[in-house]
Amino acid sequence: MLSRSQAAHAAHTNWLPNRLGDMRTALRALARLANHSWRNAVTRHELSELDDRMLADIGVTRAAIRAEMDRFPWDSNPRRPQPRRDAQQSIWQRLGTMWQRHRSRRRIAQLDAETLKDIGISFTEAEAEANKPFWRA
């Protein structure tokens, strides 16, 4: 059986590595955050120095870069694009679109090989399109 002093020493020695382990974990997380923030800041700065032609090549506008530069360095989550008003369809418009897809895919399935060749679609492409469900664009 352990004496009181031995038990206190054992409890203290068991406690210390756990606390140090927690501190190490916290410091690693902080170092990762600092590294990530630094990379974000450097990347945003390098993007701002690109000319318009290079930005067009990668599909980024100057306005998007300015908006990105206004964000905090540790803010790495991409911003959600705001839905456009015309992109929000009513349920009836969605059902109409689905019905049109169903009809057009059914018609594509009925076309023969010569007609498909005339419109520039291979048989496998037509088959893949005809086998898509109506809810998939």
SVG drawing of the C-alpha trace seen along z (x, -y; Angstrom):
<svg xmlns="http://www.w3.org/2000/svg" viewBox="-46 -45 52 47">
<polyline fill="none" stroke="black" stroke-width="0.4" points="0.0,0.0 1.2,-3.5 1.8,-6.0 0.2,-9.5 3.4,-11.1 4.0,-8.4 0.4,-8.7 0.7,-12.4 3.9,-12.1 2.4,-9.5 -0.7,-11.7 1.6,-14.7 3.8,-12.8 0.8,-11.3 -0.8,-14.7 2.2,-16.6 2.7,-14.6 -1.1,-14.9 -1.0,-18.6 2.2,-18.9 0.6,-16.7 -2.4,-19.0 -0.2,-22.0 1.8,-20.5 -1.4,-19.7 -2.6,-23.3 0.7,-24.7 0.7,-22.5 -2.8,-23.7 -1.7,-27.3 1.4,-26.7 -0.8,-25.2 -3.2,-28.1 -0.3,-30.6 1.2,-28.8 -2.1,-28.6 -2.8,-32.3 0.7,-33.2 0.1,-31.1 -3.3,-32.8 -1.8,-36.3 1.1,-35.5 -1.2,-33.9 -3.6,-36.8 -0.8,-39.2 0.6,-37.3 -2.8,-37.2 -3.1,-40.9 0.1,-41.4 -1.0,-39.3 -2.1,-41.2 -5.6,-40.9 -4.6,-38.4 -3.2,-36.0 -6.3,-36.4 -8.5,-35.7 -6.5,-32.5 -7.3,-31.2 -10.8,-32.5 -10.6,-35.1 -11.7,-38.7 -9.9,-41.8 -13.0,-42.5 -12.9,-38.9 -9.2,-39.5 -10.1,-42.8 -12.9,-41.1 -10.4,-38.3 -7.8,-40.9 -10.4,-42.4 -10.8,-39.2 -8.8,-38.2 -5.7,-36.0 -7.1,-33.2 -10.4,-33.3 -9.8,-30.5 -13.3,-29.3 -14.5,-30.2 -17.4,-32.6 -20.7,-31.2 -21.9,-32.9 -25.2,-34.6 -27.9,-32.9 -29.2,-35.0 -32.8,-36.0 -33.4,-34.4 -31.7,-31.1 -34.5,-30.6 -37.3,-28.9 -40.7,-28.0 -41.6,-24.4 -43.8,-24.6 -40.8,-25.8 -38.6,-23.0 -41.3,-20.4 -41.6,-21.9 -37.9,-21.7 -37.8,-18.1 -40.7,-17.2 -38.8,-18.7 -35.7,-16.7 -37.8,-13.5 -39.4,-14.2 -36.1,-15.1 -34.3,-12.1 -37.1,-9.8 -36.9,-11.3 -33.1,-10.9 -33.6,-7.2 -35.9,-6.8 -33.4,-8.2 -31.7,-5.8 -27.9,-5.7 -28.1,-7.7 -30.0,-10.6 -27.6,-10.6 -24.7,-10.7 -26.3,-13.6 -26.5,-15.7 -23.0,-14.8 -23.7,-12.6 -22.4,-9.1 -24.6,-6.2 -22.9,-5.9 -23.4,-9.6 -27.0,-9.4 -27.5,-6.2 -25.8,-7.9 -28.0,-10.9 -31.2,-8.9 -30.4,-6.8 -30.0,-9.8 -32.9,-10.3 -35.1,-13.4 -34.0,-15.2 -30.3,-15.2 -29.2,-18.0"/>
</svg>
